[in-house]
């Protein structure tokens, strides 16, 4: 056998081996559900509306970025393994020529995004891939597209890519906001985005009482509707909780979640609160510090309390909590969500319940505050906990404070605080203006939450701040307040520091009598329930004895 015939014979064997690999890949593709087909350039060009072309000359290109072919998409697998027996002769001849070092010309390819489609040279690509080569010389014609294509693109992805191309062509958003990325992973999403833009068009024309150019509508939607929520998603790290999705996926998901929640709850909620709700849904439970971490990113660009929940019994003293919530809403530009709970379905439309709703509406209107009250029937603690998830703060009138001891187990207040992921403002007496606040700090995560809020009030409300720490009966060291001092210095906040070696329960009330704050901030229940039943908790004592609002962080 001559040398040439021997090389050809070996090339035939390599071809047969490659076809066996192709057969195995076809079976694995059926099992995994992942396509093993080359992409058809003709189909891609039609779906993505490819037109403008530029000659990029001859360059080396990565073989694994070649994902399709022009007219030969069914002849090879995605890895360019041969599928047709009739290609044996041609494949073997090209392999033998490549081994001889024959001066074969560069392959011809179209470049679309980050991927390539072979016009001429499919066999050369196939052989180069089987030989373990990583690149190949190619003459490149680049076809411009605004739709990103990467080497991992699948045939089913083309449906989404085609929808994206139509959306970009209809909105021309790439011309208005270059480098915008509105990629999604689910078909049908761009129709939803277009629906939002059309809704925004109606709103703008109604507001301005004139026809608004569509390009101006697109800009307004992107800048004022899409970007604020997209930045919230990015800042809060939501993509870590939703792997394999894009910001636009989550934007639409949250928008739909918000609409569903508004319909279910009967009140308007903020988009970033719906985002927070998604975080809570994906988390098994909310840990100490989660509320602070979720809001740190928006602290200097937004208000801390956008939505406030106020449960109201309708009794005369319960309206103290609404008055306190109104003061907060006036500072924070917040929306108030009243909640009146009755014990039977028949009472939802009773005169007494409707009277509560009327008085709520009147008080909000008099204060020029946006508020809405809903009436529900059911278990009080459960309903408050459910609604609290959609808000930033609960403002609750304390009429029957926890008694301590064995009664701690039966405390509705404790149940609400334990089941809610949001902080609570307990109002034992009349509303105050938060001019002078006392932070009870013990180094726990809960007290760090309270420090975060206290710092915000000092910065944004100009509230005077005192920091109180008691050492007796704890493992705290005298330098426990150093963390607070550093934290406040970073935020350029001045504070008065009170450090005592006595017991916290014994000295906190006397300190309040001396310093006369109109707000106390502290962590929630921290010790074991058994220990609290035996010796009591500082929080329970404060709720029983204080006459000023207590901001409680969990």
C-alpha positions as CSV (number, residue, x, y, z in Angstrom):
1,X,0.0,0.0,0.0
2,X,1.4,3.4,-1.0
3,X,1.9,6.2,1.5
4,X,-0.9,8.2,0.0
5,X,-3.3,5.3,0.0
6,X,-2.4,4.5,3.6
7,X,-3.2,8.1,4.6
8,X,-6.5,8.0,2.8
9,X,-7.4,4.7,4.4
10,X,-6.7,6.1,7.8
11,X,-8.7,9.2,7.0
12,X,-11.7,6.9,6.1
13,X,-11.3,5.2,9.5
14,X,-11.3,8.6,11.2
15,X,-14.4,9.5,9.3
16,X,-16.2,6.3,10.4
17,X,-15.1,7.0,14.0
18,X,-16.4,10.6,13.7
19,X,-19.8,9.3,12.5
20,X,-20.1,7.0,15.4
21,X,-19.4,9.9,17.8
22,X,-22.1,11.8,15.9
23,X,-24.6,9.0,16.5
24,X,-23.8,9.0,20.2
25,X,-24.2,12.8,20.5
26,X,-27.6,12.5,18.8
27,X,-28.7,10.1,21.5
28,X,-27.4,12.2,24.3
29,X,-29.0,15.3,22.8
30,X,-32.4,13.5,22.9
31,X,-31.9,12.5,26.5
32,X,-30.8,16.0,27.6
33,X,-33.2,17.9,25.5
34,X,-30.4,20.2,24.3
35,X,-30.2,20.6,20.6
36,X,-27.2,19.1,18.7
37,X,-28.0,20.8,15.4
38,X,-26.0,23.4,13.6
39,X,-27.9,26.7,13.3
40,X,-29.1,27.6,9.9
41,X,-27.7,30.9,8.7
42,X,-30.7,31.5,6.5
43,X,-33.1,31.1,9.4
44,X,-31.0,33.3,11.7
45,X,-30.8,36.0,9.0
46,X,-34.5,36.0,8.5
47,X,-35.4,36.0,12.2
48,X,-32.9,38.7,13.2
49,X,-33.4,40.8,10.0
50,X,-29.7,40.7,9.1
51,X,-28.8,43.2,6.4
52,X,-25.7,45.4,6.6
53,X,-22.4,43.5,5.9
54,X,-18.7,44.5,6.3
55,X,-15.6,42.6,5.0
56,X,-13.3,42.1,8.0
57,X,-10.5,40.3,6.0
58,X,-8.7,37.2,7.0
59,X,-8.2,36.4,10.7
60,X,-7.9,33.4,13.0
61,X,-11.2,32.6,14.7
62,X,-12.0,30.2,17.6
63,X,-13.5,26.9,16.3
64,X,-15.9,26.6,19.2
65,X,-17.5,29.9,18.1
66,X,-18.6,28.4,14.8
67,X,-22.2,27.4,15.5
68,X,-23.8,27.2,12.1
69,X,-23.6,26.8,8.3
70,X,-25.0,28.3,5.1
71,X,-27.0,25.6,3.4
72,X,-25.2,22.6,5.2
73,X,-26.9,22.8,8.6
74,X,-28.1,19.1,8.4
75,X,-24.8,17.6,7.3
76,X,-23.0,18.0,10.6
77,X,-23.7,18.1,14.3
78,X,-23.2,21.1,16.5
79,X,-19.6,19.9,17.1
80,X,-19.1,19.5,13.3
81,X,-19.2,15.7,13.4
82,X,-20.3,14.3,9.9
83,X,-23.8,12.9,9.7
84,X,-24.0,11.7,6.1
85,X,-22.3,8.6,4.7
86,X,-22.0,10.2,1.2
87,X,-19.5,12.7,2.6
88,X,-17.0,10.0,3.3
89,X,-14.9,10.5,0.2
90,X,-14.9,14.3,0.4
91,X,-14.1,14.3,4.1
92,X,-11.2,11.8,3.7
93,X,-9.7,13.7,0.8
94,X,-9.7,17.0,2.7
95,X,-8.2,15.4,5.8
96,X,-5.4,13.8,3.7
97,X,-4.7,17.2,2.0
98,X,-4.5,18.9,5.4
99,X,-2.1,16.3,6.7
100,X,0.1,16.8,3.6
101,X,0.3,20.5,4.4
102,X,-1.5,21.5,1.2
103,X,-2.1,25.2,0.9
104,X,-5.8,25.1,1.5
105,X,-7.4,28.6,1.4
106,X,-9.0,30.1,4.5
107,X,-12.6,29.1,5.1
108,X,-15.3,31.6,4.4
109,X,-17.6,32.7,7.3
110,X,-20.3,35.1,8.3
111,X,-19.8,36.7,11.7
112,X,-23.0,37.5,13.6
113,X,-22.5,38.9,17.1
114,X,-19.9,36.6,18.7
115,X,-20.6,33.5,16.5
116,X,-19.7,32.3,13.0
117,X,-21.5,30.6,10.2
118,X,-19.6,28.6,7.5
119,X,-20.2,29.6,3.9
120,X,-17.3,27.5,2.5
121,X,-15.0,25.0,4.4
122,X,-17.4,22.9,6.4
123,X,-15.2,19.8,6.0
124,X,-12.1,21.7,7.0
125,X,-13.9,22.9,10.2
126,X,-15.1,19.3,10.9
127,X,-11.6,17.9,10.6
128,X,-9.9,20.7,12.6
129,X,-12.4,20.1,15.4
130,X,-11.6,16.3,15.4
131,X,-7.9,17.0,15.4
132,X,-8.3,19.1,18.6
133,X,-7.4,22.4,17.0
134,X,-8.7,25.5,18.7
135,X,-8.7,28.1,15.9
136,X,-8.7,28.2,12.1
137,X,-7.9,30.8,9.5
138,X,-11.1,32.4,8.0
139,X,-12.1,35.2,5.7
140,X,-14.8,37.0,7.6
141,X,-17.9,38.9,6.4
142,X,-19.5,40.5,9.5
143,X,-23.2,41.0,9.4
144,X,-24.3,43.7,11.9
145,X,-27.0,43.0,14.5
146,X,-28.1,44.6,17.7
147,X,-29.2,41.2,19.1
148,X,-26.4,39.5,21.0
149,X,-25.5,36.0,19.8
150,X,-23.0,33.9,21.8
151,X,-21.6,30.4,21.1
152,X,-24.0,28.7,23.6
153,X,-27.1,29.8,21.6
154,X,-29.6,27.1,20.9
155,X,-32.2,26.8,18.1
156,X,-35.0,27.5,20.5
157,X,-33.2,30.7,21.5
158,X,-33.8,32.1,18.0
159,X,-37.5,32.6,18.8
160,X,-36.5,34.9,21.6
161,X,-33.8,36.5,19.5
162,X,-36.3,37.1,16.7
163,X,-38.7,38.8,19.1
164,X,-35.8,40.9,20.4
165,X,-34.9,42.0,16.9
166,X,-38.5,43.0,16.2
167,X,-38.7,44.9,19.5
168,X,-35.5,46.8,18.7
169,X,-36.6,47.6,15.2
170,X,-40.0,48.9,16.4
171,X,-38.7,51.0,19.3
172,X,-35.3,52.0,17.9
173,X,-34.1,52.0,21.5
174,X,-30.5,51.2,20.4
175,X,-30.4,54.6,18.6
176,X,-31.9,56.4,21.6
177,X,-29.9,54.6,24.4
178,X,-26.8,52.9,22.9
179,X,-25.5,49.7,24.5
180,X,-28.8,49.0,26.2
181,X,-29.3,45.3,27.1
182,X,-32.9,44.1,27.3
183,X,-32.1,40.4,26.9
184,X,-34.6,37.9,28.2
185,X,-34.7,34.1,28.5
186,X,-38.4,33.4,28.0
187,X,-40.4,33.8,24.8
188,X,-43.2,36.4,24.8
189,X,-41.6,38.9,27.0
190,X,-41.0,41.6,24.4
191,X,-44.8,41.9,23.8
192,X,-45.2,42.7,27.5
193,X,-42.5,45.4,27.3
194,X,-44.2,46.8,24.2
195,X,-47.5,46.8,26.1
196,X,-45.9,48.8,28.9
197,X,-44.6,51.3,26.4
198,X,-48.0,51.7,24.8
199,X,-49.6,52.2,28.3
200,X,-47.0,54.9,29.0
201,X,-47.8,56.5,25.7
202,X,-51.5,56.9,26.7
203,X,-50.5,58.2,30.1
204,X,-48.2,60.8,28.7
205,X,-50.7,62.0,26.1
206,X,-53.4,62.3,28.8
207,X,-51.1,64.2,31.1
208,X,-49.7,66.5,28.4
209,X,-53.0,66.8,26.4
210,X,-51.1,66.4,23.1
211,X,-49.7,63.7,20.9
212,X,-46.3,62.5,22.1
213,X,-43.7,61.2,19.5
214,X,-43.2,57.5,19.9
215,X,-39.5,57.9,20.3
216,X,-40.1,60.2,23.2
217,X,-42.4,57.7,24.8
218,X,-39.8,55.0,24.5
219,X,-37.2,57.2,26.2
220,X,-39.6,58.1,29.0
221,X,-40.5,54.5,29.6
222,X,-36.8,53.4,29.6
223,X,-35.6,56.3,31.8
224,X,-38.4,56.5,34.3
225,X,-40.1,53.1,34.4
226,X,-37.5,50.5,33.4
227,X,-34.2,51.9,34.8
228,X,-35.3,52.6,38.4
229,X,-36.5,49.1,39.0
230,X,-33.6,47.5,37.0
231,X,-31.1,49.4,39.2
232,X,-33.0,48.2,42.3
233,X,-32.6,44.6,41.0
234,X,-28.9,45.1,40.4
235,X,-28.2,47.0,43.7
236,X,-30.0,44.4,45.8
237,X,-28.2,41.5,44.2
238,X,-31.4,39.8,43.2
239,X,-29.8,38.0,40.2
240,X,-27.8,35.9,42.7
241,X,-31.2,34.4,43.9
242,X,-32.4,33.8,40.3
243,X,-29.5,32.2,38.4
244,X,-29.7,31.9,34.6
245,X,-32.1,34.9,34.3
246,X,-31.5,38.4,33.2
247,X,-32.3,41.8,34.8
248,X,-35.2,42.2,32.2
249,X,-36.6,38.8,33.2
250,X,-36.8,40.0,36.8
251,X,-38.0,43.4,35.8
252,X,-41.1,41.8,34.1
253,X,-41.5,39.2,36.9
254,X,-41.5,41.9,39.6
255,X,-43.9,44.1,37.5
256,X,-46.3,41.2,37.2
257,X,-45.8,40.3,40.8
258,X,-46.6,43.9,41.8
259,X,-49.8,44.0,39.8
260,X,-51.0,40.7,41.3
261,X,-50.2,41.8,44.8
262,X,-52.0,45.1,44.3
263,X,-55.1,43.3,43.1
264,X,-54.9,40.8,46.0
265,X,-54.2,43.4,48.7
266,X,-56.5,46.1,47.4
267,X,-53.8,48.8,47.7
268,X,-50.9,50.2,45.7
269,X,-47.4,49.1,46.5
270,X,-44.0,50.2,45.4
271,X,-42.0,48.2,42.8
272,X,-39.0,47.9,45.0
273,X,-41.1,46.5,47.8
274,X,-42.4,43.9,45.4
275,X,-38.7,43.1,44.7
276,X,-38.1,42.7,48.5
277,X,-41.1,40.4,48.6
278,X,-39.5,38.2,46.0
279,X,-36.4,38.0,48.1
280,X,-38.4,36.9,51.1
281,X,-40.2,34.3,49.0
282,X,-37.0,32.7,47.8
283,X,-35.5,32.7,51.3
284,X,-36.5,30.0,53.8
285,X,-36.8,32.7,56.5
286,X,-35.7,36.3,57.0
287,X,-32.5,36.5,59.1
288,X,-31.5,39.4,61.3
289,X,-29.9,42.1,59.2
290,X,-31.7,41.2,56.0
291,X,-33.9,44.3,56.2
292,X,-30.9,46.6,56.6
293,X,-28.9,44.9,53.8
294,X,-31.8,45.1,51.4
295,X,-32.1,48.9,51.9
296,X,-28.5,50.0,52.3
297,X,-28.1,50.5,48.6
298,X,-31.0,52.9,48.3
299,X,-30.3,54.8,51.5
300,X,-28.9,58.0,49.9
301,X,-31.1,58.0,46.8
302,X,-34.5,57.2,48.3
303,X,-36.6,57.3,51.4
304,X,-36.3,54.4,53.8
305,X,-40.1,54.0,54.4
306,X,-42.2,54.1,51.3
307,X,-45.0,52.0,52.5
308,X,-46.3,51.9,56.1
309,X,-48.8,49.5,57.5
310,X,-51.2,50.7,60.3
311,X,-53.5,48.1,61.9
312,X,-56.5,49.9,63.4
313,X,-59.1,48.5,65.8
314,X,-61.3,51.6,65.5
315,X,-61.1,52.3,69.2
316,X,-60.3,55.9,70.1
317,X,-56.8,55.1,71.3
318,X,-55.9,53.2,68.1
319,X,-55.8,56.4,66.1
320,X,-52.6,57.4,67.9
321,X,-50.8,55.0,65.6
322,X,-52.3,56.7,62.5
323,X,-51.2,60.1,63.7
324,X,-47.7,58.8,64.2
325,X,-47.7,57.2,60.8
326,X,-48.8,60.5,59.2
327,X,-45.9,62.3,60.8
328,X,-43.5,59.7,59.3
329,X,-45.3,59.8,55.9
330,X,-44.9,63.6,55.8
331,X,-41.1,63.2,56.2
332,X,-40.8,60.2,54.0
333,X,-43.4,60.9,51.3
334,X,-44.8,57.5,52.1
335,X,-48.0,55.8,51.3
336,X,-50.1,54.6,54.3
337,X,-51.9,51.3,54.3
338,X,-54.6,51.0,56.9
339,X,-55.8,47.6,58.0
340,X,-59.0,46.9,59.9
341,X,-59.6,43.3,60.8
342,X,-63.0,41.9,61.8
343,X,-63.9,38.5,63.1
344,X,-66.5,37.5,60.6
345,X,-67.1,38.0,56.9
346,X,-70.5,39.6,57.6
347,X,-68.8,42.4,59.5
348,X,-66.6,43.5,56.5
349,X,-69.4,45.7,55.2
350,X,-70.8,46.6,58.7
351,X,-71.5,50.2,59.7
352,X,-68.7,50.1,62.3
353,X,-66.1,48.8,59.8
354,X,-67.1,51.4,57.2
355,X,-66.9,54.1,59.8
356,X,-63.3,53.2,60.5
357,X,-62.6,53.4,56.7
358,X,-64.3,56.8,56.5
359,X,-62.3,58.2,59.4
360,X,-59.0,56.9,58.0
361,X,-59.7,58.5,54.6
362,X,-60.7,61.8,56.3
363,X,-57.5,61.9,58.4
364,X,-55.3,61.1,55.5
365,X,-57.0,63.8,53.3
366,X,-56.6,66.4,56.0
367,X,-52.9,65.7,56.3
368,X,-52.6,65.6,52.5
369,X,-51.2,62.0,52.7
370,X,-51.9,59.2,50.2
371,X,-53.5,56.4,52.1
372,X,-55.9,53.6,51.7
373,X,-57.6,51.2,54.3
374,X,-58.7,47.7,53.6
375,X,-61.1,45.7,55.7
376,X,-60.5,41.9,56.2
377,X,-61.8,39.2,58.4
378,X,-59.6,36.5,60.0
379,X,-57.0,36.1,62.7
380,X,-55.5,39.4,63.6
381,X,-51.8,38.4,64.1
382,X,-51.9,36.3,60.8
383,X,-53.4,39.1,58.7
384,X,-51.0,41.7,60.0
385,X,-48.0,39.5,59.4
386,X,-49.2,38.8,55.8
387,X,-49.7,42.4,55.0
388,X,-46.4,43.5,56.7
389,X,-44.4,41.6,54.0
390,X,-45.5,44.2,51.4
391,X,-44.5,47.2,53.4
392,X,-41.4,48.8,55.0
393,X,-42.7,49.4,58.5
394,X,-45.5,48.5,60.9
395,X,-46.9,51.2,63.1
396,X,-48.9,49.5,65.9
397,X,-50.7,51.0,68.9
398,X,-49.8,49.2,72.1
399,X,-52.9,48.8,74.2
400,X,-52.2,45.4,75.9
401,X,-48.3,45.1,76.2
402,X,-46.7,41.7,76.8
403,X,-47.1,40.8,80.5
404,X,-43.9,38.8,80.7
405,X,-43.4,35.4,82.5
406,X,-45.6,32.6,81.2
407,X,-47.8,35.1,79.5
408,X,-45.0,35.8,77.0
409,X,-46.1,32.7,75.1
410,X,-49.6,34.1,74.5
411,X,-48.6,37.6,73.5
412,X,-50.1,38.6,70.1
413,X,-47.5,41.4,69.9
414,X,-44.7,39.0,70.1
415,X,-46.3,36.7,67.5
416,X,-46.6,39.6,65.0
417,X,-43.0,40.7,65.7
418,X,-41.6,37.2,65.3
419,X,-43.5,36.5,62.1
420,X,-42.8,39.8,60.3
421,X,-39.6,40.5,58.4
422,X,-40.1,44.3,58.8
423,X,-39.4,46.5,61.8
424,X,-42.2,47.7,64.0
425,X,-42.9,51.1,65.6
426,X,-44.8,50.5,68.8
427,X,-46.9,53.5,69.9
428,X,-47.8,53.2,73.6
429,X,-48.9,56.9,73.9
430,X,-49.3,59.9,71.8
431,X,-47.4,60.6,68.5
432,X,-44.0,62.4,68.6
433,X,-41.9,64.2,66.1
434,X,-38.6,62.2,66.5
435,X,-36.6,65.2,67.6
436,X,-34.4,63.3,70.1
437,X,-33.8,59.6,69.9
438,X,-32.1,57.1,72.2
439,X,-30.5,54.0,70.7
440,X,-30.2,51.0,73.0
441,X,-27.2,49.2,71.6
442,X,-25.9,45.8,72.7
443,X,-23.8,44.7,69.7
444,X,-26.3,42.2,68.4
445,X,-27.4,42.1,64.7
446,X,-30.8,43.4,65.9
447,X,-29.2,46.5,67.5
448,X,-27.2,47.0,64.3
449,X,-30.4,47.2,62.5
450,X,-31.5,49.8,65.0
451,X,-28.2,51.7,64.5
452,X,-28.9,51.8,60.8
453,X,-32.3,53.4,61.3
454,X,-31.0,55.8,64.0
455,X,-28.2,57.0,61.6
456,X,-30.8,57.5,58.8
457,X,-33.0,59.6,61.1
458,X,-30.0,61.6,62.3
459,X,-28.9,62.3,58.7
460,X,-32.3,62.8,57.0
461,X,-34.5,64.0,59.8
462,X,-31.8,65.8,61.8
463,X,-32.8,63.8,64.9
464,X,-30.5,64.3,67.9
465,X,-29.0,60.9,68.8
466,X,-27.9,59.3,72.1
467,X,-26.4,55.8,72.3
468,X,-27.0,53.8,75.5
469,X,-25.2,50.6,76.4
470,X,-25.4,48.6,79.7
471,X,-22.7,46.1,80.6
472,X,-23.9,44.2,83.7
473,X,-25.2,40.7,83.1
474,X,-23.7,40.6,79.6
475,X,-20.5,39.5,78.0
476,X,-20.0,42.9,76.4
477,X,-16.7,44.7,76.8
478,X,-16.3,48.5,77.5
479,X,-15.3,49.1,73.9
480,X,-18.6,47.8,72.5
481,X,-19.5,51.3,71.5
482,X,-16.4,51.7,69.3
483,X,-18.2,50.1,66.4
484,X,-21.0,52.6,66.8
485,X,-18.6,55.5,66.9
486,X,-16.8,54.4,63.8
487,X,-20.1,53.8,62.0
488,X,-21.5,57.2,62.9
489,X,-18.2,59.0,62.0
490,X,-18.3,57.5,58.5
491,X,-21.8,59.0,58.2
492,X,-20.7,62.3,59.8
493,X,-23.3,61.9,62.6
494,X,-22.7,63.4,66.0
495,X,-24.0,61.5,69.1
496,X,-24.0,61.5,72.8
497,X,-22.7,58.2,74.4
498,X,-24.0,56.7,77.6
499,X,-22.2,53.6,79.0
500,X,-23.2,52.1,82.3
501,X,-21.9,49.0,84.1
502,X,-25.4,48.5,85.6
503,X,-28.1,46.2,84.4
504,X,-30.0,47.4,81.2
505,X,-33.5,46.8,82.6
506,X,-32.7,48.7,85.8
507,X,-31.1,51.8,84.1
508,X,-32.8,52.3,80.7
509,X,-35.9,53.9,82.1
510,X,-34.0,56.1,84.5
511,X,-31.8,57.2,81.6
512,X,-34.9,58.0,79.5
513,X,-36.3,60.1,82.4
514,X,-33.0,62.1,82.5
515,X,-32.4,62.5,78.8
516,X,-36.1,62.8,77.8
517,X,-36.0,61.4,74.2
518,X,-39.2,61.2,72.2
519,X,-38.1,57.9,70.4
520,X,-36.3,54.8,71.5
521,X,-34.7,52.4,69.0
522,X,-33.7,48.9,70.0
523,X,-33.5,45.3,68.8
524,X,-36.3,42.8,69.2
525,X,-36.4,39.7,71.3
526,X,-32.9,38.2,71.5
527,X,-32.7,35.8,74.4
528,X,-34.1,32.3,74.6
529,X,-37.9,32.2,75.3
530,X,-37.3,30.2,78.5
531,X,-34.9,32.8,79.9
532,X,-37.3,35.6,79.0
533,X,-40.1,33.8,80.9
534,X,-37.9,33.5,84.0
535,X,-36.2,36.9,84.1
536,X,-38.2,38.9,81.6
537,X,-36.9,41.0,78.7
538,X,-36.0,44.7,78.5
539,X,-38.3,45.1,75.5
540,X,-41.3,43.8,77.3
541,X,-40.5,46.1,80.2
542,X,-40.2,49.1,77.8
543,X,-43.5,48.2,76.2
544,X,-45.2,48.2,79.6
545,X,-43.6,51.3,81.0
546,X,-42.7,53.6,78.2
547,X,-45.0,56.4,77.0
548,X,-42.9,57.3,73.9
549,X,-42.7,55.3,70.6
550,X,-40.3,52.4,70.4
551,X,-38.7,51.4,67.1
552,X,-38.1,47.7,67.2
553,X,-35.8,45.8,64.8
554,X,-35.8,42.1,64.4
